[in-house]
């Protein structure tokens, strides 16, 4: 996945005054979650502050955890974009010490309630 947005792109998002609160749930591996949390929670704290969205990460030590992003559409978009950008940074940094020339894919899985499937 490659999603690169500049701060200018984010500033140009339409602001149509909608106040609907939405929730996006992502199923992620522990390593990916660790990247989002950052040292002492600094990365996720910054994402929360800059996006205006609530970002909650399920507790536990299971291999996969659920990241829940809640807020208005613009806030969710900003938070999701910041998460994608963080993964891009991590991949680029890991490739600098590798002979691999192509970036590996990052797969994010959305979690939907059963009642929402097919609508």
C-alpha angles and dihedrals in degrees: 000000000000119000115159121177127172123217086252090059090053092048090054094058111124114260103203096162096248112156100189112137114222133186127215120189123197127189109217140174118251094252091055091048090050089055091053093047094048127186110335089349093291096133096052091042090055091047091052093049097045098042099040089223127121110245116193126179121203116246124242145072098259118132090252130041135186120243111200120199116191130180144078117326094261092051092049090049091050093048093047091048091051091050091050091048091051090054090049090052091049093050092047091050093049091049093055088073095043138077091223111115102191124066116243116238121257114216120204117187121207117218116218129183111247092244090060095053112110096014 
